[in-house]
Amino acid sequence: MKEHYLEVTFRKGKPLAAYLYLPHQEGAKSLRTESVGPGLLVDYGENNQPIGIEITTPGKVTVEQINDVLKKMRLPLIGAEELTPIEAL
Protein backbone atom coordinates (compact mmCIF):
# COMPACT_ATOMS: atom_id res chain seq x y z
CA MET A 1 0.00 0.00 0.00
CA LYS A 2 1.47 3.33 -1.04
CA GLU A 3 -0.91 5.75 0.67
CA HIS A 4 -2.68 5.93 4.00
CA TYR A 5 -6.42 5.52 4.42
CA LEU A 6 -8.91 5.62 7.29
CA GLU A 7 -11.31 2.83 8.19
CA VAL A 8 -14.03 3.58 10.76
CA THR A 9 -16.22 1.16 12.72
CA PHE A 10 -19.63 2.55 13.68
CA ARG A 11 -22.13 1.37 16.27
CA LYS A 12 -25.62 2.83 16.36
CA GLY A 13 -24.49 5.55 13.94
CA LYS A 14 -21.57 6.73 16.08
CA PRO A 15 -17.86 6.03 15.50
CA LEU A 16 -16.70 3.30 17.87
CA ALA A 17 -13.09 2.98 16.67
CA ALA A 18 -10.96 3.88 13.68
CA TYR A 19 -7.78 2.65 12.04
CA LEU A 20 -5.44 4.77 9.96
CA TYR A 21 -3.61 2.40 7.63
CA LEU A 22 -0.11 3.68 6.86
CA PRO A 23 1.93 3.00 3.73
CA HIS A 24 3.40 -0.50 4.02
CA GLN A 25 4.11 -3.65 2.05
CA GLU A 26 1.10 -5.71 1.06
CA GLY A 27 0.46 -8.53 3.52
CA ALA A 28 2.32 -6.88 6.42
CA LYS A 29 1.15 -8.14 9.81
CA SER A 30 1.31 -6.42 13.17
CA LEU A 31 4.07 -7.86 15.36
CA ARG A 32 3.83 -5.39 18.21
CA THR A 33 1.69 -2.48 19.37
CA GLU A 34 2.79 0.65 21.21
CA SER A 35 0.63 3.21 23.01
CA VAL A 36 1.60 6.67 21.77
CA GLY A 37 -0.98 8.79 23.57
CA PRO A 38 -4.51 8.75 24.92
CA GLY A 39 -6.64 6.76 22.49
CA LEU A 40 -3.78 6.11 20.04
CA LEU A 41 -1.92 2.84 19.41
CA VAL A 42 0.65 2.24 16.68
CA ASP A 43 1.01 -1.21 15.13
CA TYR A 44 4.47 -2.18 13.87
CA GLY A 45 5.35 -4.91 11.41
CA GLU A 46 8.63 -6.43 10.32
CA ASN A 47 11.74 -4.30 10.71
CA ASN A 48 9.83 -2.07 13.14
CA GLN A 49 7.90 -0.51 10.24
CA PRO A 50 4.72 1.32 11.39
CA ILE A 51 1.73 -0.15 9.54
CA GLY A 52 -1.21 1.60 11.20
CA ILE A 53 -2.59 3.78 13.97
CA GLU A 54 -5.52 2.49 15.97
CA ILE A 55 -7.79 5.26 17.23
CA THR A 56 -9.68 3.86 20.22
CA THR A 57 -11.45 7.08 21.19
CA PRO A 58 -12.34 8.65 17.84
CA GLY A 59 -14.44 11.44 19.33
CA LYS A 60 -11.56 12.69 21.47
CA VAL A 61 -8.54 12.41 19.19
CA THR A 62 -7.52 15.41 17.11
CA VAL A 63 -5.75 15.69 13.79
CA GLU A 64 -2.93 17.49 15.63
CA GLN A 65 -2.40 14.48 17.91
CA ILE A 66 -2.29 12.11 14.96
CA ASN A 67 0.04 14.40 13.02
CA ASP A 68 2.37 14.58 16.04
CA VAL A 69 2.65 10.78 15.89
CA LEU A 70 3.18 10.85 12.12
CA LYS A 71 5.89 13.53 12.47
CA LYS A 72 7.79 11.38 14.98
CA MET A 73 7.68 8.49 12.49
CA ARG A 74 8.72 10.81 9.63
CA LEU A 75 5.56 10.03 7.66
CA PRO A 76 3.32 12.35 5.60
CA LEU A 77 0.81 14.32 7.64
CA ILE A 78 -2.94 14.12 7.16
CA GLY A 79 -5.44 16.92 6.67
CA ALA A 80 -8.36 17.60 9.01
CA GLU A 81 -10.79 16.58 6.24
CA GLU A 82 -9.43 13.03 6.40
CA LEU A 83 -10.81 12.65 9.94
CA THR A 84 -14.29 13.89 9.05
CA PRO A 85 -15.81 10.36 9.29
CA ILE A 86 -14.89 10.03 12.96
CA GLU A 87 -16.55 13.33 13.78
CA ALA A 88 -19.98 11.96 12.85
CA LEU A 89 -22.47 12.25 15.70
C-alpha positions as CSV (number, residue, x, y, z in Angstrom):
1,M,0.0,0.0,0.0
2,K,1.5,3.3,-1.0
3,E,-0.9,5.7,0.7
4,H,-2.7,5.9,4.0
5,Y,-6.4,5.5,4.4
6,L,-8.9,5.6,7.3
7,E,-11.3,2.8,8.2
8,V,-14.0,3.6,10.8
9,T,-16.2,1.2,12.7
10,F,-19.6,2.6,13.7
11,R,-22.1,1.4,16.3
12,K,-25.6,2.8,16.4
13,G,-24.5,5.5,13.9
14,K,-21.6,6.7,16.1
15,P,-17.9,6.0,15.5
16,L,-16.7,3.3,17.9
17,A,-13.1,3.0,16.7
18,A,-11.0,3.9,13.7
19,Y,-7.8,2.6,12.0
20,L,-5.4,4.8,10.0
21,Y,-3.6,2.4,7.6
22,L,-0.1,3.7,6.9
23,P,1.9,3.0,3.7
24,H,3.4,-0.5,4.0
25,Q,4.1,-3.6,2.0
26,E,1.1,-5.7,1.1
27,G,0.5,-8.5,3.5
28,A,2.3,-6.9,6.4
29,K,1.1,-8.1,9.8
30,S,1.3,-6.4,13.2
31,L,4.1,-7.9,15.4
32,R,3.8,-5.4,18.2
33,T,1.7,-2.5,19.4
34,E,2.8,0.7,21.2
35,S,0.6,3.2,23.0
36,V,1.6,6.7,21.8
37,G,-1.0,8.8,23.6
38,P,-4.5,8.8,24.9
39,G,-6.6,6.8,22.5
40,L,-3.8,6.1,20.0
41,L,-1.9,2.8,19.4
42,V,0.6,2.2,16.7
43,D,1.0,-1.2,15.1
44,Y,4.5,-2.2,13.9
45,G,5.4,-4.9,11.4
46,E,8.6,-6.4,10.3
47,N,11.7,-4.3,10.7
48,N,9.8,-2.1,13.1
49,Q,7.9,-0.5,10.2
50,P,4.7,1.3,11.4
51,I,1.7,-0.1,9.5
52,G,-1.2,1.6,11.2
53,I,-2.6,3.8,14.0
54,E,-5.5,2.5,16.0
55,I,-7.8,5.3,17.2
56,T,-9.7,3.9,20.2
57,T,-11.5,7.1,21.2
58,P,-12.3,8.7,17.8
59,G,-14.4,11.4,19.3
60,K,-11.6,12.7,21.5
61,V,-8.5,12.4,19.2
62,T,-7.5,15.4,17.1
63,V,-5.7,15.7,13.8
64,E,-2.9,17.5,15.6
65,Q,-2.4,14.5,17.9
66,I,-2.3,12.1,15.0
67,N,0.0,14.4,13.0
68,D,2.4,14.6,16.0
69,V,2.7,10.8,15.9
70,L,3.2,10.9,12.1
71,K,5.9,13.5,12.5
72,K,7.8,11.4,15.0
73,M,7.7,8.5,12.5
74,R,8.7,10.8,9.6
75,L,5.6,10.0,7.7
76,P,3.3,12.4,5.6
77,L,0.8,14.3,7.6
78,I,-2.9,14.1,7.2
79,G,-5.4,16.9,6.7
80,A,-8.4,17.6,9.0
81,E,-10.8,16.6,6.2
82,E,-9.4,13.0,6.4
83,L,-10.8,12.6,9.9
84,T,-14.3,13.9,9.1
85,P,-15.8,10.4,9.3
86,I,-14.9,10.0,13.0
87,E,-16.5,13.3,13.8
88,A,-20.0,12.0,12.8
89,L,-22.5,12.2,15.7
